[in-house]
Amino acid sequence: MGRCLLEMLSKRVIWNRVSDMKISIFDEKNEQSGELELSSQVFGLVPRRDILARVVIWQLAKGRSGSHNVKGKSSVHGTTRKFVRQKGSGGARHGSKKAVQFRGGGVVFGPVNRDHGFDLQKKVRRLGLRMALSAKMKEGKLLVVDSLNYDEHVKTKSFLARFSNMKTALFVGSDKNENVINALSNIVGYDYVSQIGANVYDIIRKDNLVISVDAIRKLEERLI
């Protein structure tokens, strides 16, 4: 996955900012039901590889558990009694069995629990998300649907039939919807997040982005 991610980041797409952007809206039958005007400040930016890379590295570092740990000399169980006389033994003069050179002793300079995360400016994070959305728009891999809110149970089969031409896709709705999450959980390569959870890493690692109209409005309101 890491190599594919670097390949995606290395593809720098150049285009000009436009003032008016319109995209078609599709209903549940995959028929065009209207058009939606998008904000050029969110979907019309020029993506920069350095910005996308910074945000992705920040996300991956923040998600690391950092739970790797070993016991040092002060953590292992062992006697601190001097087990050999100071002189005359012909060997070294040791005073603890917990030293790193003994079997069962501590580990020197081993890994400890730590937080791998680091700070990244909010304006850089927001800019990276806008650039990721703009990249999907210009690549023609952004699909806008009228809604992703389902009050009742929805079958996985219906999603497979509706989006059969998509190998991998990220679905973004306005709010968390358990019915959609349960339906997509059985499809490999399909994920669902609410608009508040939309992030650069999930967007660029999926081939397609399916987003609802109300989710777009909330994203534009949050990112502009």
N, C-alpha and C positions, 0 to 999 in steps of 0.2 A: 504493500500500500504506500510505503514511503516513497518509492521510486515513481509511482504513478502520480503522487501528489506533487513531486518536484517537476515532473513533466508538465503537469497542468499549470504550475506556477511559472514555468519557463516560457509559456506561450503568451507573449505580450501582444495584446490586441490594441490597435490604434484606430480611433475614430473621433469625430468632432462632436461637441455637445450640440444638441438640438433643442429648440424651444418647445415644439409640439411633438408629443409621442403618443400614438394610439395603438392599441392592441385589441384583438378580437376576444370576446367572452364566449365560452362554450357552456352548454347546459349538460344535463345528465345523459342526454342522447348523443352527445358529441356534435351537436348542431350549433351554429353560431347564433347567439341570442342578442348580440349587440357589440358595442365598442366601448373601450375604457381609455380615458386620457391619463397617461402616466406623467409623473413629475420628472423632468430632465435632471433635477438635482439628486434623484435617487436611482433612476434607471438610464441615465444618459451620460455618465461620467467616463473618463478614460481610465481603465484599470492600470495600476502600477504593480509590478511584480514585487517590489520591495515592501509596499504597504501590505499586500496580501500575505506575503511570507511572514512579516512581523506579527500579524494578527494570528495566523495559524500556529506559529511557534509559541506564542503566548497562550493560546488555547490548550495546546498539547502539554505544555509545561505545567499549566494550572491543573490539568486533569491527572497528573502523575500522583500516585499514592505516596511515594517516598517512605514506604514502610520497611525497606530493606535495612537490616540491622544485625550486627554481630556483637559478641561480648568481648569487652576489653579486659585488661588485667584486673581492674577494680570490680568487674562484674562476675567473674567466674568463681566457683567454689574451690577453695584450696587452702592449705595451711600457710601461714606466714612465719612458722617456726623455722629457725635455721637448722636444716636437716643434715648438714655436713660441717665438720669442724673447719675453722678458719684456715688452718695450715696443716700441711703434712698429708693431705689426701691425694695430692697429685692432680687434682682437678680444679675447676673454677670454684670460687667462693660464693655460693648462692645463699640467699636468705628467704626465698619464697618459691613455692611450687607453682604459683600462678604466673610466673614469667612466660613470655611469649615463646621461648625456645623449648618449653617442656610440653609433652603430650597432655592435652586437657587444659593447657594454659590459655591465656587471653590472646586475642588477635590484635596485632599492631596496625594502626592506621586503617581499620576496617570501616565499612559504611555504617552510618548511624541514621536514625530517623530524622528526616528533614523535609522541608517544604520546597519543592522545585519551582514554585510560582514566582513571578516577578510582576512589577507594576507596568502597565501600559496606559498611556493617556486615553481618556474617554474619546476625545476627538479622533484619535487614530483608529480606535475600535469601530466607531461609527462610520468613518470614512472607508474602512475595509469592507464593512457590510454593504455600503452603497455601491462600492466597486464590484463586489461579488454579484450583486443583483444586476448591475449594468452589464456584466460579462454574459450572464445567462440571457439577457434581453437581446444583445447584439448577436449572440451565437444562434438565436432562434430556438432556444431550448427552454423558453419560459412559456408556460401554458396557464392562462387565466380561466378559472371556472367560476360559475355564478355563486356556488356555495359548497362548503365542506362540512356543514353542520347537519348532523343526523340525530334526530330525537329518538329514533328506534334502531334496533339492531340492523346492521348492513352486512351482507354476505361478502366474503372474499372473492367469490366468483364474479360478482358485479364489477369490482375494481379491476380484475384481470381482463375482463371483456372490454372495459372502457379504456384502459391504458395498456393494451396488449403490445403496442409498439415501443414501449419504454422498458429498457432492461433494468435500469436503476432510476429511482426518482425520489425526490424529497417533497412531501406534501406539507404545505404551510396553511394553517387555518387561523381564524381570528382568536379562537380559544381552544383549550384542551377538550378533546372530544373522545371519550372512551370507546364509543362505537366505531369510530374510524381507526383508532389505535388497535383495537382487537381485530378488525378486518385486515389491516395491513401487516399485523404481526406474523401472519402465516406466509407472507410473500417475501422471498429473499431479495434484498436490494431496495425495498420500499420502506421508507420511514416517514413518520409524521411528527411535526412539532407545531406548537402554537406560534403566533407571530412574535411573541415576547421571547421565545426561545430560538428564533432564527439566528444562525451564526455562520461565519465565513467558512469554517471547516466542513460543515455538513453540506453547504451549498455547492462548493467547488468539487467535492469528492463524489457527487452524484451527477449523472449525465443530464438529467432533466429536473426542472423545478416547476411544480404544480402549486399554484397559490390562488386563494379565493379573493373575490373582490373586496370583501370587508377586511381581510387581512392586509391587502395592499394599502387600503386607506389608513389603517392603523400604523403600518410601517412608515408610510409617508409622513404622517403626523408626528411620529416619534423621531424620524431621522432628518427631517428638514430643519 
